[in-house]
Amino acid sequence: MKKIMTMLFVAGIVTGAFAYNEDKPVEIRQTEPSKVLVAVKEAPQGPMVVKILDEQNQLVLRDRITKTEAFAKRYDLNALPEGKYQIQVADAFGNLSSSTVNTEVVTKPEVYSRVTVLGDNQFRLLVSALDAKDVTVQIFDGDKLIHTETVENPQGLHKVYTISKPAFPEAISFKVSTGAGFTAYVASK
C-alpha cells in the first residue's frame, strides 16, 4: 500500500510539472485599438466566463459561453471610454487566463487598412500607405501565423486572400506593419 501511495505521489508531481509547461489553452489578443479576440484552442470542459474589468476593477462586461468545441470570439470596446481594461477568462474548474489591453487610439496612422469577408473563406485586404515604401502583411488563424508577405510601394493595395480550411474562420486577422515601426491588427467586420 505504501508503494502505491508513493507511486501516485510521484505521478502527481510529474503530471503537475508537465501541466505547468503546457501552452495556455486560451489566447487573449488585442486585434485593433478597441477590439479584443478571445480564442479557446480546445473544446471546453463546461461553461466559460469572460469578464472585462476597467481600471477601477469594476465589471463592465460578463459573458458566459457554453460551447462544446474550440471557438474564438471578438469583443468590441468602442462604446467604452479610452483606457486600460483587464480581460479575464475562467473555465468551469476556475482556471484563469487574463490580459490587459489599452484602448487608447493611435492618432494619424501611417497606414489605413480594412478587411472585408467575401465568403468561401475569402478576405479582401485594402491598404493605403501614405508614406510607407514597404508594408508587411501577416495573416493569423486564431493565434497561428499562416501567411507572411512584404509588399513594396503599397499605395492603394487591394488583394483578395483565400484561406483554405481555416481552424477559426471567424478569427482570421491581418497584421499590417511598416519598416518604420507602425503595426496594426485588422480583422473582418
C-alpha positions, 0 to 999 in steps of 0.5 A, a space after each residue: 500500500 505504501 508503494 502505491 501511495 508513493 507511486 501516485 505521489 510521484 505521478 502527481 508531481 510529474 503530471 503537475 510539472 508537465 501541466 505547468 509547461 503546457 501552452 495556455 489553452 486560451 489566447 487573449 489578443 488585442 486585434 485593433 485599438 478597441 477590439 479584443 479576440 478571445 480564442 479557446 484552442 480546445 473544446 471546453 470542459 463546461 461553461 466559460 466566463 469572460 469578464 472585462 474589468 476597467 481600471 477601477 476593477 469594476 465589471 463592465 462586461 460578463 459573458 458566459 459561453 457554453 460551447 462544446 468545441 474550440 471557438 474564438 470570439 471578438 469583443 468590441 470596446 468602442 462604446 467604452 471610454 479610452 483606457 486600460 481594461 483587464 480581460 479575464 477568462 475562467 473555465 468551469 474548474 476556475 482556471 484563469 487566463 487574463 490580459 490587459 489591453 489599452 484602448 487608447 487610439 493611435 492618432 494619424 496612422 501611417 497606414 489605413 487598412 480594412 478587411 472585408 469577408 467575401 465568403 468561401 473563406 475569402 478576405 479582401 485586404 485594402 491598404 493605403 500607405 501614405 508614406 510607407 515604401 514597404 508594408 508587411 502583411 501577416 495573416 493569423 488563424 486564431 493565434 497561428 501565423 499562416 501567411 507572411 508577405 512584404 509588399 513594396 510601394 503599397 499605395 492603394 493595395 487591394 488583394 483578395 486572400 483565400 484561406 483554405 480550411 481555416 481552424 477559426 474562420 471567424 478569427 482570421 486577422 491581418 497584421 499590417 506593419 511598416 519598416 518604420 515601426 507602425 503595426 496594426 491588427 485588422 480583422 473582418 467586420 
